[in-house]
């Protein structure tokens, strides 16, 4: 009742200044034939906070209602559009949860997390409604499905007790895609390995991201049966995954993050820029525990690398990188690794790895075969560090073929 009473009112009345936001969005869906509408939870909160609470704890029930009402409202403003399926997504300003604490959250609730896309699977059709036909009496039956396999039921006609056969041409399908999301490097505690979680996107949300992209995801936390053998059918082991409701890219391009500063930070940086000795102060702030006359020029070079240069695009389309590549060479025990680890912690996006034992596939990208026999691309350390700094220790210990493989990425970043 809340959804049916609220959405029509919000569609007609909610404004941003003189603009009717959701009325404009529905008109845009009608004109572009892309039936995707984004709803801001903050707008819902201003109308009815109880609805937001119910949406958070019962998202599966309310999401279908939102889509159904949106379809009715679209039909009202455009009677010519009769058969269409709307997809409603939600955006929120709430603070994302840590991936390591998802076990504390309740399943089947709406949550928000962020991270880096590690791999992207192939888009494939998934049945939402399956139609059966009895092989003996010909009786047809349709059932709704969810993610995962279903058991084909027997014919419910007590006389024939025949076997149902799936009629593929009469089933309803939507496009789905599986992604793997890894937590951000800055959220990983020291000494721990990054964790990841499976994402399932569908319809208009597929093919939006590539490996290495930083994203913010809203979705429904669900559990997937992870048993692989028949003897484990009754197993209680479940794998968490996220049924994505909305996915937002947090960067401009691949991993080029938007950075926002407060007015206080802008005033502090303006004041620092007027200091004639700011360059020397910043150099001294890099790894202050490491001192020595030989480290001054090294720290100046590392500072220039942290700040970066200006990326230029020539009129003919040729791109000139503004980033700096640095090779540190020296005797043992001259703090080369310590400088690398400091830069990895100081950089907003930093990945530290060792060249000894690393392969070209592990540093750049690798092709992985999934359980269904399909291949997908999984990003390596350089992909995850795109837009930031990757620190490769023991670079001379790498094999020549592996070292050559990353030269192209270093030149054309």
C-alpha positions as CSV (number, residue, x, y, z in Angstrom):
1,X,0.0,0.0,0.0
2,X,2.9,2.4,0.8
3,X,4.5,1.9,-2.6
4,X,1.2,2.3,-4.5
5,X,0.3,5.5,-2.6
6,X,3.8,7.0,-2.6
7,X,5.3,6.5,-6.0
8,X,2.5,8.2,-8.0
9,X,2.6,11.1,-5.6
10,X,6.4,11.3,-5.7
11,X,6.4,11.0,-9.5
12,X,4.1,14.0,-9.9
13,X,5.2,16.2,-7.0
14,X,8.9,15.7,-6.3
15,X,10.9,18.6,-7.6
16,X,14.5,19.9,-7.8
17,X,13.8,23.6,-8.1
18,X,11.3,23.8,-11.0
19,X,12.0,20.4,-12.4
20,X,9.9,17.3,-11.8
21,X,12.7,14.8,-11.4
22,X,10.9,11.5,-11.7
23,X,8.4,12.7,-14.3
24,X,11.4,13.7,-16.4
25,X,13.1,10.3,-15.8
26,X,10.0,8.5,-17.0
27,X,9.8,10.7,-20.1
28,X,13.4,10.0,-20.8
29,X,12.7,6.2,-20.6
30,X,9.9,6.7,-23.1
31,X,12.0,8.7,-25.5
32,X,15.2,6.5,-25.3
33,X,13.4,3.1,-25.0
34,X,15.7,2.3,-22.1
35,X,13.4,1.4,-19.3
36,X,15.7,2.1,-16.4
37,X,14.8,4.5,-13.6
38,X,17.2,5.5,-10.7
39,X,15.5,6.4,-7.4
40,X,17.4,8.3,-4.7
41,X,16.7,6.9,-1.2
42,X,17.2,10.3,0.3
43,X,14.1,11.4,-1.8
44,X,12.1,8.5,-0.4
45,X,13.2,9.4,3.1
46,X,11.7,12.9,2.7
47,X,8.4,11.3,1.8
48,X,8.1,8.4,4.1
49,X,10.9,7.1,6.4
50,X,8.9,3.9,7.2
51,X,9.0,2.9,3.5
52,X,12.8,3.2,3.5
53,X,13.1,1.0,6.6
54,X,10.9,-1.7,5.0
55,X,12.8,-1.4,1.7
56,X,16.1,-2.0,3.6
57,X,14.9,-5.1,5.4
58,X,12.6,-6.6,2.7
59,X,14.2,-5.4,-0.6
60,X,13.1,-8.4,-2.7
61,X,9.4,-7.8,-2.0
62,X,9.5,-4.0,-2.4
63,X,11.8,-3.9,-5.5
64,X,9.2,-5.8,-7.6
65,X,6.5,-3.5,-6.3
66,X,8.5,-0.4,-7.3
67,X,9.1,-1.8,-10.8
68,X,5.4,-2.6,-11.2
69,X,4.2,0.8,-10.1
70,X,6.9,2.5,-12.3
71,X,5.5,0.5,-15.3
72,X,2.0,1.7,-14.5
73,X,3.2,5.4,-14.3
74,X,5.0,5.1,-17.5
75,X,1.9,3.7,-19.2
76,X,0.0,6.7,-17.9
77,X,2.2,9.3,-19.5
78,X,2.6,7.2,-22.7
79,X,-0.4,5.0,-23.5
80,X,1.4,3.7,-26.7
81,X,3.9,1.8,-24.5
82,X,2.0,-1.3,-23.5
83,X,4.4,-4.2,-22.9
84,X,7.7,-3.3,-21.2
85,X,9.6,-4.3,-18.1
86,X,10.9,-1.4,-16.0
87,X,14.1,-1.8,-14.0
88,X,14.3,0.4,-10.8
89,X,17.7,1.0,-9.2
90,X,18.5,2.8,-6.0
91,X,21.3,5.2,-5.0
92,X,22.2,6.1,-1.4
93,X,24.4,8.6,0.4
94,X,25.1,6.2,3.3
95,X,28.5,5.1,4.3
96,X,29.6,1.8,2.6
97,X,30.1,-1.2,4.8
98,X,33.4,-3.1,4.9
99,X,33.5,-6.3,3.0
100,X,35.0,-8.1,6.0
101,X,32.0,-7.3,8.1
102,X,29.4,-8.6,5.8
103,X,29.0,-11.7,7.9
104,X,27.6,-9.4,10.6
105,X,24.9,-8.1,8.4
106,X,21.6,-9.9,8.0
107,X,21.0,-11.7,4.7
108,X,18.3,-10.5,2.4
109,X,18.9,-6.9,3.3
110,X,19.9,-3.9,1.2
111,X,23.5,-3.0,1.8
112,X,26.2,-0.8,0.2
113,X,29.8,-1.8,-0.3
114,X,32.7,-0.5,-2.5
115,X,35.8,-2.1,-4.0
116,X,37.6,-3.0,-7.2
117,X,36.2,-5.1,-10.0
118,X,38.5,-8.1,-10.3
119,X,36.9,-10.1,-13.1
120,X,34.0,-9.8,-15.5
121,X,32.1,-12.8,-16.8
122,X,30.2,-13.2,-20.0
123,X,26.7,-12.0,-20.2
124,X,24.2,-14.8,-20.6
125,X,20.4,-15.2,-20.7
126,X,18.8,-16.5,-17.5
127,X,15.2,-17.7,-17.3
128,X,12.9,-15.8,-14.9
129,X,9.8,-17.8,-15.9
130,X,10.0,-21.5,-17.0
131,X,7.2,-23.1,-19.0
132,X,6.7,-26.9,-18.8
133,X,4.6,-29.2,-20.9
134,X,3.6,-32.8,-19.9
135,X,4.9,-35.4,-22.3
136,X,1.7,-37.5,-21.9
137,X,-1.4,-35.3,-21.3
138,X,0.1,-32.0,-22.7
139,X,-0.8,-29.9,-19.7
140,X,1.3,-26.7,-19.5
141,X,2.5,-25.0,-16.4
142,X,4.7,-21.9,-15.7
143,X,6.7,-21.3,-12.5
144,X,8.9,-18.3,-11.5
145,X,12.6,-19.0,-10.8
146,X,15.4,-17.4,-8.9
147,X,19.2,-17.7,-9.1
148,X,20.3,-21.3,-9.1
149,X,19.0,-24.6,-10.4
150,X,15.5,-25.8,-9.9
151,X,14.1,-29.3,-9.8
152,X,11.7,-30.1,-12.7
153,X,8.4,-31.0,-11.0
154,X,6.2,-34.0,-12.1
155,X,2.9,-33.4,-13.8
156,X,0.3,-32.4,-11.2
157,X,-2.4,-34.2,-13.2
158,X,-3.0,-37.2,-10.9
159,X,-4.2,-39.4,-13.8
160,X,-1.2,-39.5,-16.1
161,X,1.7,-38.7,-13.7
162,X,3.9,-37.9,-16.7
163,X,7.2,-36.1,-17.1
164,X,7.3,-32.3,-17.7
165,X,9.5,-31.1,-20.6
166,X,10.8,-27.5,-20.7
167,X,9.5,-25.4,-23.6
168,X,12.4,-23.1,-24.1
169,X,10.7,-20.9,-26.7
170,X,7.9,-20.0,-24.2
171,X,10.2,-19.2,-21.3
172,X,11.0,-15.6,-20.2
173,X,14.6,-14.5,-20.1
174,X,16.7,-11.6,-18.9
175,X,20.4,-11.0,-19.4
176,X,22.7,-11.6,-16.4
177,X,26.4,-11.2,-15.7
178,X,28.6,-12.4,-12.9
179,X,31.3,-10.1,-11.5
180,X,33.9,-10.5,-8.8
181,X,34.5,-7.6,-6.5
182,X,37.6,-7.3,-4.4
183,X,37.9,-4.9,-1.4
184,X,40.0,-1.8,-1.8
185,X,43.7,-2.1,-0.9
186,X,43.4,0.6,1.7
187,X,40.7,-1.4,3.6
188,X,42.9,-4.5,3.9
189,X,44.5,-4.9,7.3
190,X,48.3,-5.3,7.4
191,X,49.3,-8.9,6.7
192,X,45.9,-10.0,5.5
193,X,44.9,-11.0,2.0
194,X,42.2,-9.1,0.1
195,X,38.7,-10.6,0.2
196,X,36.2,-10.8,-2.6
197,X,32.6,-11.4,-3.2
198,X,30.5,-12.5,-6.2
199,X,28.1,-9.9,-7.8
200,X,25.2,-10.7,-10.1
201,X,24.0,-7.9,-12.3
202,X,21.1,-8.1,-14.8
203,X,19.3,-6.2,-17.6
204,X,20.6,-2.7,-18.1
205,X,23.4,-3.0,-15.5
206,X,25.4,-5.5,-17.5
207,X,28.6,-4.6,-19.4
208,X,29.0,-1.4,-17.4
209,X,32.4,-2.0,-15.8
210,X,35.8,-3.6,-16.7
211,X,38.4,-5.2,-14.5
212,X,40.3,-2.7,-12.4
213,X,37.4,-0.2,-12.1
214,X,36.6,1.1,-8.7
215,X,32.9,1.0,-8.0
216,X,30.3,1.5,-5.3
217,X,27.6,-1.2,-5.3
218,X,24.2,-1.4,-3.7
219,X,22.7,-4.8,-3.6
220,X,20.8,-7.5,-1.7
221,X,23.0,-9.8,0.4
222,X,22.0,-13.4,-0.5
223,X,23.4,-16.9,0.0
224,X,24.3,-19.3,-2.7
225,X,24.4,-23.1,-2.2
226,X,28.1,-24.0,-2.6
227,X,27.8,-27.8,-2.5
228,X,29.1,-29.4,-5.7
229,X,28.5,-33.1,-5.1
230,X,25.2,-35.0,-4.7
231,X,26.3,-36.2,-1.3
232,X,26.5,-32.6,-0.2
233,X,23.0,-31.6,-1.3
234,X,21.9,-31.2,2.4
235,X,25.0,-29.3,3.3
236,X,24.7,-26.1,5.3
237,X,27.6,-24.5,3.5
238,X,26.6,-21.3,1.7
239,X,28.5,-18.7,-0.2
240,X,27.5,-15.1,0.1
241,X,26.9,-13.1,-3.1
242,X,25.3,-9.7,-3.9
243,X,22.2,-9.3,-6.1
244,X,23.1,-5.9,-7.5
245,X,20.5,-3.2,-7.4
246,X,22.8,-0.4,-8.6
247,X,26.4,0.0,-9.5
248,X,28.2,3.3,-9.7
249,X,31.7,3.9,-11.2
250,X,33.7,6.0,-8.7
251,X,36.2,7.2,-11.3
252,X,36.6,9.0,-14.6
253,X,38.0,6.4,-17.1
254,X,39.6,3.3,-15.8
255,X,40.5,3.8,-12.1
256,X,41.0,7.6,-12.4
257,X,39.3,8.4,-9.2
258,X,37.3,11.6,-8.6
259,X,38.8,13.5,-5.6
260,X,36.7,15.9,-3.7
261,X,38.2,18.4,-1.2
262,X,36.3,20.3,1.5
263,X,36.6,24.0,1.8
264,X,38.9,23.7,4.9
265,X,41.2,21.4,2.9
266,X,41.3,23.8,0.0
267,X,42.2,26.7,2.3
268,X,45.0,24.7,3.9
269,X,46.4,23.7,0.5
270,X,46.2,27.3,-0.7
271,X,48.1,28.4,2.4
272,X,50.7,25.6,1.8
273,X,51.2,26.7,-1.8
274,X,52.2,30.2,-0.7
275,X,55.0,28.8,1.5
276,X,58.3,29.2,-0.4
277,X,59.8,26.2,1.4
278,X,56.9,23.8,0.7
279,X,59.0,21.7,-1.7
280,X,61.7,21.0,1.0
281,X,59.0,20.3,3.6
282,X,57.3,17.7,1.4
283,X,60.6,16.0,0.6
284,X,61.4,15.7,4.3
285,X,58.0,14.2,5.0
286,X,58.7,11.2,2.7
287,X,59.9,8.3,4.9
288,X,61.3,10.6,7.6
289,X,62.8,7.6,9.4
290,X,65.2,7.1,6.5
291,X,67.9,9.7,6.4
292,X,71.2,10.3,4.6
293,X,72.6,12.6,2.0
294,X,72.1,10.0,-0.8
295,X,68.4,9.8,-0.1
296,X,67.6,13.5,-0.9
297,X,67.5,13.2,-4.6
298,X,65.6,9.8,-4.3
299,X,62.9,11.5,-2.2
300,X,62.6,14.4,-4.6
301,X,62.0,11.9,-7.5
302,X,59.5,9.9,-5.4
303,X,57.6,13.2,-4.5
304,X,57.4,14.1,-8.2
305,X,56.0,10.6,-8.9
306,X,53.4,10.9,-6.1
307,X,52.2,14.3,-7.4
308,X,52.3,13.2,-11.0
309,X,52.4,15.3,-14.2
310,X,49.9,16.5,-16.7
311,X,48.4,14.0,-19.2
312,X,48.2,15.6,-22.6
313,X,46.2,14.7,-25.6
314,X,47.5,16.1,-28.9
315,X,45.2,17.3,-31.7
316,X,45.8,14.1,-33.7
317,X,44.7,12.0,-30.8
318,X,48.1,10.9,-29.5
319,X,48.2,10.7,-25.7
320,X,51.3,11.7,-23.7
321,X,51.4,10.2,-20.3
322,X,52.0,12.4,-17.3
323,X,53.2,9.7,-15.0
324,X,56.7,8.9,-14.0
325,X,58.4,5.4,-13.8
326,X,61.3,5.1,-11.3
327,X,63.9,2.4,-11.1
328,X,65.8,2.3,-7.8
329,X,69.2,0.6,-7.9
330,X,71.7,0.3,-5.1
331,X,73.6,-1.9,-2.7
332,X,71.9,-4.1,-0.2
333,X,70.5,-2.5,3.0
334,X,70.1,0.9,1.5
335,X,66.4,1.1,2.4
336,X,65.1,0.5,-1.2
337,X,62.3,-1.8,0.0
338,X,61.4,0.5,2.9
339,X,61.0,3.4,0.5
340,X,58.7,1.3,-1.7
341,X,56.5,0.3,1.2
342,X,56.2,3.9,2.4
343,X,55.1,5.1,-1.1
344,X,52.6,2.2,-1.3
345,X,51.0,3.3,2.0
346,X,51.1,7.1,1.1
347,X,49.6,6.8,-2.4
348,X,45.8,6.9,-2.5
349,X,45.9,3.8,-4.8
350,X,48.9,1.6,-4.1
351,X,49.8,-2.0,-4.7
352,X,53.0,-3.7,-3.4
353,X,54.3,-6.9,-4.9
354,X,57.5,-8.8,-5.3
355,X,59.0,-9.5,-8.7
356,X,60.5,-12.8,-7.4
357,X,57.9,-15.4,-8.2
358,X,55.6,-13.0,-10.1
359,X,54.6,-13.8,-13.6
360,X,53.5,-11.6,-16.5
361,X,49.9,-12.9,-16.1
362,X,49.9,-12.1,-12.4
363,X,51.1,-8.6,-13.0
364,X,49.0,-7.6,-16.0
365,X,46.0,-9.9,-16.7
366,X,45.2,-13.6,-16.9
367,X,42.5,-15.6,-18.6
368,X,40.6,-17.9,-16.2
369,X,38.4,-20.8,-17.0
370,X,35.3,-21.0,-14.8
371,X,33.4,-24.1,-13.7
372,X,31.1,-23.9,-16.7
373,X,34.0,-24.0,-19.2
374,X,33.9,-20.4,-20.2
375,X,36.8,-18.0,-20.1
376,X,36.9,-14.6,-18.6
377,X,39.6,-12.0,-17.9
378,X,40.9,-11.4,-14.4
379,X,43.1,-8.3,-13.7
380,X,46.5,-8.5,-12.1
381,X,48.4,-6.2,-9.8
382,X,49.0,-3.5,-12.5
383,X,45.3,-3.4,-13.3
384,X,44.3,-3.0,-9.7
385,X,46.9,-0.2,-9.3
386,X,45.7,1.7,-12.4
387,X,45.4,5.4,-11.6
388,X,47.8,4.9,-8.7
389,X,51.3,3.5,-8.0
390,X,52.5,-0.1,-8.2
391,X,55.6,-0.9,-6.3
392,X,57.5,-4.0,-7.6
393,X,60.3,-5.1,-5.4
394,X,63.2,-7.4,-6.5
395,X,62.6,-6.3,-10.1
396,X,65.9,-7.9,-11.2
397,X,64.7,-11.3,-10.0
398,X,62.0,-11.4,-12.6
399,X,62.3,-13.5,-15.8
400,X,63.1,-11.5,-18.9
401,X,59.9,-12.6,-20.7
402,X,57.8,-11.4,-17.7
403,X,59.7,-8.1,-17.4
404,X,59.1,-7.3,-21.1
405,X,55.4,-8.0,-20.7
406,X,54.9,-5.0,-18.4
407,X,56.9,-2.5,-20.5
408,X,53.9,-1.7,-22.8
409,X,51.7,-1.0,-19.7
410,X,54.4,1.3,-18.3
411,X,54.7,3.3,-21.6
412,X,51.0,3.6,-22.5
413,X,49.3,4.1,-19.1
